[in-house]
Every structure is written in structure tokens, then in C-alpha cells.
Amino acid sequence: MNLRTGPLVTALAALLLLVPAARADHDVVIYSADGASVTHDCAARPRVKIKASRGTYTFRGACAGVSVASNGVTVTAVSIANLAVAGAGNRVTAEELGNVAVQGSGNRVTYRRARGGSPPAVVTAGDDNQVSKAP
């Protein structure tokens, strides 16, 4: 189900709900170096926040939550249960995808199959954001 919502408050609430809060900061891996090239194993650390611009991130294993708050980031993942994207010009490609919240502009999320078999729950706010299933 795709919902197009205008109010920024709705999108921000969805972002907070989709990426579960960790019990402590050590439960979340935070990447903040601009232009980084990172390979991360979600089997070992399943919650990730990207707070950097222009980087390339590869996630192996099943990620519980991925939050992208940046511009110009490229993410490739095997599986993401909850994805939140904010900023501009970010690209996320996942083999398997669950819930998605996107705000900002020009962000693209592509997935091959939905986690659990049902289409992902999608909330978008902003301009020219797309969430689509790969052919």
C-alpha cells in the first residue's frame, strides 16, 4: 500500500515508528564519515544509521532497521525489515524489503521481493521520491 502524505509531521512520525529504538546506543551502528565506502554485516549488528553524505554502503545479512539521513548515499542490501530515508538523491536497492518511509526529494528505493510476501508498507513525503519493485 502506498500512501502519499503531505504533512511533514506524518512522515517524521512514520520514520520514528519504522526504525525501532535501540535499548542503548551500542545496539546501533552509526556511520558519519562523508564519502565512505562501507561493507556492514547486519547479522552481527542489525540496526544501522547513516548520517553522512555521498557514501556507498553494502549491507550483508538481515538488517532489522536502516536509517539514512543524508544526501547522495547509495545503499545495497540483502534484507531490510524497516527502512527510513530522509534527505535528497539517496539510492537504496534491497533484495528483500519490509516497511519503508521516505521524505525529502529525489530519493529512489528499489526492491526485488517483499519481506513476508505482502507488499511493503510505504509512506512518502516530499517531491519526486519513488519506491518500486524491480522487474
C-alpha positions as CSV (number, residue, x, y, z in Angstrom):
1,M,0.0,0.0,0.0
2,N,1.4,3.4,-1.0
3,L,0.3,6.4,1.0
4,R,1.1,9.9,-0.3
5,T,1.0,12.3,2.6
6,G,1.6,16.0,2.6
7,P,2.3,16.9,6.2
8,L,5.9,16.6,7.2
9,V,4.8,15.6,10.7
10,T,3.2,12.4,9.3
11,A,6.4,11.4,7.6
12,L,8.5,12.1,10.6
13,A,6.2,10.0,12.8
14,A,6.4,7.2,10.3
15,L,10.2,7.4,10.4
16,L,10.3,7.1,14.1
17,L,7.9,4.2,14.1
18,L,9.6,2.2,11.4
19,V,13.1,2.1,12.8
20,P,12.7,0.7,16.3
21,A,14.6,2.5,19.0
22,A,17.6,0.6,20.3
23,R,17.8,-0.2,24.0
24,A,21.2,1.6,24.1
25,D,23.4,3.4,21.6
26,H,25.7,0.4,21.4
27,D,22.9,-1.5,19.7
28,V,23.0,0.9,16.7
29,V,26.0,1.3,14.3
30,I,26.3,4.9,13.2
31,Y,28.2,5.9,10.1
32,S,29.0,9.6,9.8
33,A,32.1,10.0,7.5
34,D,31.2,11.7,4.3
35,G,32.2,9.8,1.1
36,A,32.8,6.5,2.9
37,S,32.7,3.1,1.3
38,V,31.4,0.6,3.9
39,T,30.5,-3.1,4.0
40,H,28.5,-4.0,7.1
41,D,27.3,-7.4,8.4
42,C,23.8,-7.0,9.7
43,A,23.9,-10.5,11.2
44,A,26.2,-9.2,13.8
45,R,24.8,-5.6,14.2
46,P,21.3,-5.4,12.7
47,R,20.5,-1.7,13.3
48,V,22.3,1.0,11.3
49,K,22.1,4.8,10.9
50,I,23.8,6.6,8.1
51,K,24.4,10.3,8.9
52,A,26.9,11.0,6.1
53,S,26.7,12.2,2.5
54,R,28.0,10.8,-0.7
55,G,28.9,7.3,0.5
56,T,28.4,3.8,-0.7
57,Y,27.1,1.2,1.8
58,T,26.7,-2.6,1.3
59,F,24.7,-4.5,4.0
60,R,25.0,-8.2,4.2
61,G,22.6,-10.4,6.2
62,A,19.2,-9.3,7.5
63,C,19.0,-5.8,8.8
64,A,16.3,-5.0,11.4
65,G,16.4,-1.3,10.8
66,V,18.3,1.1,8.4
67,S,18.0,4.8,8.7
68,V,19.5,7.0,6.0
69,A,19.6,10.7,6.9
70,S,21.8,12.2,4.3
71,N,22.3,13.2,0.7
72,G,23.7,11.3,-2.3
73,V,24.1,8.0,-0.5
74,T,24.0,4.6,-2.3
75,V,22.9,1.5,-0.3
76,T,22.8,-2.1,-1.4
77,A,21.3,-4.6,1.0
78,V,20.2,-8.2,1.2
79,S,17.3,-7.7,3.5
80,I,15.9,-4.7,5.4
81,A,12.9,-5.0,7.7
82,N,12.4,-1.3,8.4
83,L,13.9,1.4,6.2
84,A,13.7,5.2,6.8
85,V,15.2,7.6,4.2
86,A,15.5,11.3,4.6
87,G,17.4,13.8,2.5
88,A,17.9,14.1,-1.2
89,G,19.3,11.9,-4.0
90,N,19.7,8.8,-2.0
91,R,19.5,5.3,-3.7
92,V,18.6,2.1,-1.9
93,T,18.4,-1.3,-3.5
94,A,17.4,-4.3,-1.5
95,E,16.8,-7.9,-2.4
96,E,14.1,-8.1,0.3
97,L,12.3,-5.1,1.9
98,G,9.7,-4.6,4.7
99,N,8.3,-1.2,5.8
100,V,9.5,2.0,4.1
101,A,9.3,5.7,5.0
102,V,10.8,8.2,2.6
103,Q,10.9,12.0,2.9
104,G,12.9,14.7,1.1
105,S,13.4,14.8,-2.6
106,G,14.6,12.6,-5.5
107,N,15.1,9.5,-3.3
108,R,14.8,6.1,-5.0
109,V,14.1,2.8,-3.3
110,T,14.0,-0.4,-5.3
111,Y,13.4,-4.0,-4.1
112,R,13.2,-7.4,-5.6
113,R,10.7,-9.1,-3.2
114,A,8.7,-8.0,-0.2
115,R,9.6,-9.3,3.2
116,G,6.9,-11.7,4.4
117,G,5.3,-11.9,0.9
118,S,3.0,-8.8,1.2
119,P,3.9,-5.6,-0.5
120,P,5.9,-3.3,1.8
121,A,4.0,-0.6,3.8
122,V,5.2,2.7,2.2
123,V,4.9,6.2,3.4
124,T,6.3,9.1,1.4
125,A,6.5,12.8,1.8
126,G,8.4,15.4,-0.3
127,D,9.0,15.7,-4.0
128,D,9.9,13.0,-6.6
129,N,10.5,10.1,-4.2
130,Q,9.9,6.6,-5.6
131,V,9.6,3.2,-4.0
132,S,9.3,0.4,-6.6
133,K,9.6,-3.3,-7.2
134,A,12.4,-4.2,-9.7
135,P,11.1,-6.0,-12.8
